[in-house]
Amino acid sequence: MFINGKLAIWGGMHNAQSKTVNLDESATALGITKGKSYALAIFNAERHTTASHCKIQTTLQFTDCGTVSVGIIP
């Protein structure tokens, strides 16, 4: 996941995991200021054909979403 063009959460090959990012604590590293809008990009690549799940929870308020792209490559 990238926020403001900066890597906020990184995954990798693994068993089930849960990761979070605290925007208040990471504001300086991400170059963000509370109350302003920034780009959010989430990428998920799954190599397994069964038992694959991706769940995203957020309290963010989305504005000016523009184009939302979802792609599936067989």
Buried (B, 14 or more C-beta within 10 A) or exposed (E): BBBBEBEBEEEEEEEEEEEEEEBEEBBEEBEBEEEEEBEBEEEEEEEEEEEEEEEEEEEEEEEEEEEEEEEEEE
